[in-house]
Amino acid sequence: MRNRCPHRLAPLLSLGLLLLPHPLSSHGGLSPRGQAPETPAAQEHAQGTSAPAGDPATPRLPAASPLIDVRVHAADREFEIVVGPLSLPASGPHLRPPVQLAELPVAGWMHGFSWRMKDREGNPLPDRLLHHVNVIDPDHRELFSAVPRRILAAGRETKREFLPRVLGVPLAPGTRVLVSAMFAPLPEASHDEAFLHIRLPYTPFDDPGLVEPVDVYPFYLDVMGPVGEKEFPLPPGTHGRSWEGSPAVDGRILALGGHLHDFGDWIRLEDVTAGKVIWETGPEVDGEGRTVGVPTSRLWWRGGVRIRKDRVYRISVQYSNPLGYPAPEGAMGAVGGIVVARDEDWPEFNREHPDYVQDLRNTLEKPNEATRGHGHASGSNG
């Protein structure tokens, strides 16, 4: 990231005038702000702590691979991350290709993302082929922990998210990212050469236009904590999980979204110190009750929500499984958002921190634990 001071909040007061209508506004049926949340029937809670001591050596990042390509569309002020080709046989198991390392050949402010699944000729494929994708910056830390910073996370329910052009995530030239993805073959058709295309609009540092964007930073919270497994089993009945921690810096949250599986009741972010609910929402479901989305709240129109490093915050989730057996896809609960904070206030990045080491090790090694001999990634790029 550039060495800049992005503490320019005055433009945020008028951002509401710049926004287009957004269908993913706040969800109805929420607990009143400040009301104590209900307690799930079975609630497991974790406090923010460091990962247990393990192998202290920081793992090596992946080498360059033909499975990933970065393409710059300068005229459109966009760049594109392409993963593939991927072989996804009909009714095959979920596929986790090896985590890919890419270098971003742009210098500017990133304004969000969209993604599509395509074939080699660029024709669209069913979006259901993607289970989820994470783009991670291994050279900067997260807001609530010392693990590598999550730049974006998307699943089937998150097709696109964009910021107004007056907000942007600053990317220095040569920024490195890890791309970790899971794919879900369909039962009705095979796809021998599938590609994931992630498009990211940006504004160049050397040509910002009339208004230079305010620097914002992504952050991520998970009910399972910053390190370790993110999915937990969901037996019949009502169950919940939560995690508490404090941010590394003071700032203002400008937008929030979340991730839930089927049978999720709600996901919530609270200021425990103040006893106040910051954000809460439930899932968007289809006619069969399956989760198809989680509403996003854009808070910048009112200047955002202030967070302080001397306070404790809690992310929590509740599920109600009506089945007589454990839910096949288990459960998850995660919140992602953007925050404006002074660049110079962030703690010094520590690549030897046990949380950083363990989280990076988990990120890189998890795909290697997947069952081999079914879905696979090819070795040639398209």
C-alpha positions, 0 to 999 in steps of 0.5 A: 500500500502507499504511504498516505494519510487517508483520514478525509471524512468530509466527503462521506457526508454527501456520499448518499447523493452519489449512490444508485439504488441498491437492492440489497438494503437492510433486511426486515425483522431485525432486533431494535438497535441497542436491544439485547439479542436473544440467546440461541438454544446452544451457543458456542463462544470464542474469545479473540486469542492467538493461535496455539503454537505450532510450526513457527516457520512461515510457509512459502508462498506458491510459485507462479502457475499457468492456472492463473492470469491477470489481464489489464483492460486499461481503457475500461479502467478494469483488471481481471483475474482469471482462474482456469481451466478447470475440469468439473465432471458431472456429479463430481465432488467439490474441487479445491484447486491449489491456491494461486499467487498473482501479482497485480500490475496496477497502481490505483484504487480498487472499487469492488468486483464482479465475477462470472464462470465462462468457457474457453471461448468466453461463453457464460457457464452456470454461476452455480459452478462456483462455491466461493472464492477468496482473494487474500493479501499476504503482505498486510494484516486484517483489522481484527487479527494479525492474519493476512488481509482478505481483499474480497470474498464471494460466493453464489449469493454474492455476484458483485459488490461495488463502491462509489468512485469516491471510495477505493482500496489502494493497491500499490504496483506489484501487490501480491494476492492469493486466490483460494477457490472452491468449485461445485460440479453440477449433476446434470452436465460436465464442464471440461474447461471452465474458467472463473473471471473476476473483474475489478474496476480501478482508478489509477493513482496518476489519473484520479479525475476531479475527486481523489478517492478516499482510501478504505480497507476491507476487513473480515470477521468469522464466528469461528475466529480468525484461525482454523476451520470456518465451517461447523456441524449443524445438528437438528435444532437451534444452534449458534456460534460467536467470536469476540475481538478488538480492532487494531485501529480506530475507524469507521465501518462504511459497508457490511455484508455477510455469509450464511448457509441454509437454515441460517436465522440471522447474523449479527455484529455488536459493540459488546462494550457499549451494549449495542447492535451495530448490524444484523440481517437474515438470509434471502431465501428462494421458494424452497427455503434455500439461502440465495443471498445475504443483504448488504448494508451501505452505511457511508451515507450517514458517515459510517459506524465508528469503531474503537480499538479500546472496545470489544466487538462480537460477531454471532450467528444462529441457525435452526435446522428442521431436519432430523439429521445434521445439515449436509453442508454444515454452517458458517457465519462471516461478515465482510466490510470496508473501513476507513482508518488512518494508514499510519495508525495500523500496527507494524506488519508481523509475518512471524505472528503465530496467527499469521503463520497458522492462517497462511499455512491453513490457506495454502494446505487446505486444498491439498487435503481434498480428495484426489482423482475427481475434479482437477485443474488443468495445467494450461491457461486459456 
